[in-house]
C-alpha cells in the first residue's frame, strides 16, 4: 500500500470512528455528519493530517516509552485545585466558562 493510500485509510478510519462515536451528529452543532465520501476534500485532508499526526506520535511513543513527562504534558502537581463549594464539579472550561466542550451549558 502506498503512503498516500495508507494516509487516506487512516483518515477515513479516524473520521468514521468519530462519526460512529458521535451518533452521526456533530457534537458542536447537532447537524448530521456526512459520510466520508461526501466530505469536502479540505475536510478529508484535515482528518488525514490528524490521523497522520497520531500515527507518528504513537510510533515515536513506542521508541520513547521510558521518557519522563514530555514538554506540554501537565504534571499531576500542576492540575488546578477546586475552590470551596465546587467539590464534585469539574473545573470550568478554557477562560473560566461554564460551557461544555460543545458550547452547551455545562451540567452541575
C-alpha positions as CSV (number, residue, x, y, z in Angstrom):
1,X,0.0,0.0,0.0
2,X,1.4,3.4,-0.9
3,X,1.9,6.1,1.7
4,X,-0.9,8.2,0.2
5,X,-3.3,5.2,0.3
6,X,-2.3,4.4,3.9
7,X,-2.9,8.1,4.9
8,X,-6.3,8.0,3.2
9,X,-7.2,4.8,5.0
10,X,-6.2,6.2,8.4
11,X,-8.0,9.5,7.8
12,X,-11.2,7.6,6.8
13,X,-10.8,5.3,9.8
14,X,-10.5,8.2,12.2
15,X,-13.4,10.1,10.8
16,X,-15.7,7.0,10.6
17,X,-15.0,6.2,14.2
18,X,-15.7,9.8,15.3
19,X,-18.9,9.6,13.2
20,X,-20.0,6.4,15.0
21,X,-19.0,7.6,18.4
22,X,-20.9,10.8,17.9
23,X,-24.0,9.0,16.7
24,X,-23.7,10.6,13.2
25,X,-24.3,14.1,14.7
26,X,-21.9,17.0,15.2
27,X,-21.1,17.3,18.8
28,X,-20.9,21.0,18.4
29,X,-23.9,21.9,16.3
30,X,-26.0,18.8,16.3
31,X,-26.1,18.7,12.5
32,X,-26.0,15.4,10.7
33,X,-22.4,14.4,9.8
34,X,-21.9,13.4,6.2
35,X,-20.3,10.1,5.1
36,X,-16.6,10.2,4.4
37,X,-17.1,10.1,0.6
38,X,-19.4,13.2,0.9
39,X,-16.9,15.3,2.8
40,X,-15.3,18.3,1.2
41,X,-11.7,17.4,0.1
42,X,-10.3,20.0,2.6
43,X,-12.1,18.3,5.5
44,X,-10.8,14.9,4.4
45,X,-7.3,16.4,4.2
46,X,-7.7,17.7,7.8
47,X,-8.8,14.3,9.1
48,X,-5.9,12.7,7.2
49,X,-3.4,15.2,8.7
50,X,-4.8,14.5,12.2
51,X,-4.6,10.7,11.7
52,X,-1.1,11.0,10.4
53,X,0.0,13.1,13.4
54,X,-1.5,10.4,15.8
55,X,0.3,7.7,13.9
56,X,3.6,9.5,14.1
57,X,3.1,10.2,17.8
58,X,2.3,6.5,18.5
59,X,5.3,5.4,16.5
60,X,7.5,7.9,18.4
61,X,6.0,6.9,21.7
62,X,6.9,3.3,21.1
63,X,10.5,4.4,20.8
64,X,10.3,6.8,23.8
65,X,8.2,4.7,26.3
66,X,10.8,5.2,29.1
67,X,11.0,9.0,28.7
68,X,9.8,11.3,31.5
69,X,6.9,13.7,31.1
70,X,7.2,15.5,27.8
71,X,7.0,19.2,27.4
72,X,3.4,20.2,27.1
73,X,2.1,17.5,29.4
74,X,0.5,18.7,32.6
75,X,2.1,17.1,35.6
76,X,-0.2,16.0,38.4
77,X,1.1,18.8,40.7
78,X,0.1,21.4,38.0
79,X,-3.6,20.5,38.0
80,X,-5.9,23.3,39.2
81,X,-7.4,22.8,42.6
82,X,-11.1,23.0,43.3
83,X,-12.3,26.1,45.1
84,X,-14.6,25.8,48.2
85,X,-18.1,24.9,47.2
86,X,-17.2,23.3,43.8
87,X,-16.3,19.8,45.0
88,X,-17.6,17.2,42.7
89,X,-18.0,19.7,39.9
90,X,-15.5,19.6,37.0
91,X,-13.4,22.8,36.6
92,X,-14.7,25.4,34.2
93,X,-13.6,25.2,30.6
94,X,-10.9,27.4,29.0
95,X,-11.3,31.0,30.1
96,X,-13.4,30.0,33.1
97,X,-16.5,29.4,31.0
98,X,-19.3,27.3,32.3
99,X,-19.8,25.9,28.8
100,X,-19.0,22.3,27.9
101,X,-16.8,21.3,25.0
102,X,-19.6,21.5,22.6
103,X,-20.6,25.1,23.6
104,X,-23.7,24.0,25.6
105,X,-24.4,24.8,29.2
106,X,-22.3,22.6,31.4
107,X,-24.2,20.4,33.8
108,X,-23.6,21.0,37.5
